[in-house]
Amino acid sequence: MSIVVANPHPPSQARSPTEEVEYVGVTVADQLFGLPIHRVYEVFVVSAITDVPLAPREILGLLNLRGRVVTALCLRRRLGLPDPNSSRGMAVGIERGGEFYGLLVDEVGEVLKLASDTREPNPVHMDPRWIHLSLGVHRLAGRLLVILNVDAVLALGSEARAA
């Protein structure tokens, strides 16, 4: 199963205070995260993953998505959370610098349309491992939506290997 969810044209950088911003909602370890929809090119079910020797812990391996090589990145591990019960499941397709990634998540929810002026800074009590990965939060009914900085999540530099 594959669902194309993104508009190929990113939104303009200038936003009015009441403009709506769209996020793809994903759940990881019962926490709701939002990925800016203009960064998501599709949602798909992960099947076979090929291991990559000596890769950072967050990289589960490579997968084939209709002839395209995609790096499978475990969002649980990237966020410093316990390993999932299974390395298979849903993935969100993201592109960065010509490279394609599949962010493995516990589940993919709906597209959320939120007013841009309701985004708040990261809470002071947020897990320090998440602060550099988050662009802020939105308060929803009974839940907190953490907006992920896609570029920071995909940047697997020395700080990621030290975790």
SVG drawing of the C-alpha trace seen along z (x, -y; Angstrom):
<svg xmlns="http://www.w3.org/2000/svg" viewBox="-10 -38 41 47">
<polyline fill="none" stroke="black" stroke-width="0.4" points="0.0,0.0 1.3,-3.4 -0.4,-6.8 0.9,-10.0 0.2,-12.8 2.4,-15.8 2.0,-18.8 5.1,-19.0 5.2,-22.7 6.4,-23.8 4.4,-26.6 5.9,-30.1 8.1,-31.0 6.0,-34.1 2.9,-33.1 0.1,-35.2 -0.7,-34.7 -4.0,-32.9 -2.7,-30.8 -3.3,-27.0 -0.3,-24.7 -0.7,-21.0 1.1,-18.2 1.0,-14.4 0.4,-13.1 2.4,-10.0 2.5,-8.2 5.7,-6.8 5.5,-5.2 2.1,-6.8 3.4,-10.3 1.9,-12.3 4.4,-14.0 3.7,-16.2 5.7,-16.2 5.2,-19.2 3.2,-17.8 5.3,-19.6 8.2,-17.4 6.3,-14.1 6.1,-12.5 4.3,-9.3 3.2,-6.9 3.9,-3.2 4.1,0.2 7.6,1.5 8.4,5.0 11.9,6.3 14.8,4.3 18.4,5.0 20.9,4.5 23.7,2.0 26.9,3.0 28.4,0.4 25.5,-2.0 24.4,-4.3 22.0,-2.6 19.0,-4.6 19.5,-3.2 17.7,0.1 18.9,0.7 17.8,0.1 14.6,0.9 13.3,0.9 10.4,-1.4 9.3,-0.8 13.0,-0.7 14.2,-3.5 16.7,-2.8 15.4,-4.2 17.2,-4.4 15.0,-3.0 15.4,-5.2 13.8,-4.1 12.2,-7.2 11.9,-5.5 15.7,-5.1 16.3,-8.6 14.2,-9.9 16.0,-7.8 13.0,-5.6 12.9,-1.8 13.1,0.4 9.8,1.3 8.4,4.8 8.8,5.1 11.0,3.3 8.2,3.6 5.2,1.4 4.4,-2.0 6.9,-4.5 6.7,-8.1 8.7,-8.9 10.9,-12.0 13.5,-13.4 16.6,-15.4 19.3,-16.6 18.5,-14.1 18.5,-11.1 15.3,-9.3 14.4,-8.1 11.6,-6.1 10.9,-7.1 9.6,-4.1 6.8,-5.0 4.3,-3.0 1.3,-4.4 0.4,-7.1 -2.7,-9.2 -4.5,-11.9 -3.4,-15.1 -3.8,-17.9 -4.7,-21.5 -3.7,-23.9 -3.5,-27.6 0.2,-28.7 -0.2,-31.1 -1.2,-28.3 2.3,-26.8 4.2,-27.3 7.8,-26.9 9.1,-23.7 8.1,-23.1 10.9,-23.7 10.5,-20.1 10.8,-18.5 13.2,-15.6 16.6,-17.2 17.1,-14.6 14.0,-16.0 14.7,-19.7 17.0,-20.0 14.6,-17.7 11.5,-19.8 10.2,-23.1 7.7,-23.6 4.3,-22.1 0.6,-22.5 -1.9,-21.8 -4.7,-19.5 -7.6,-18.2 -6.0,-16.0 -2.7,-15.7 0.5,-17.5 1.6,-17.5 5.4,-17.8 6.4,-19.3 9.5,-17.5 12.3,-19.3 12.8,-16.9 16.3,-18.1 17.4,-17.7 15.9,-14.2 17.7,-13.1 21.0,-14.7 22.9,-11.7 26.1,-13.4 28.4,-12.7 25.7,-13.6 23.5,-10.8 26.2,-8.2 27.1,-9.2 23.5,-8.6"/>
</svg>
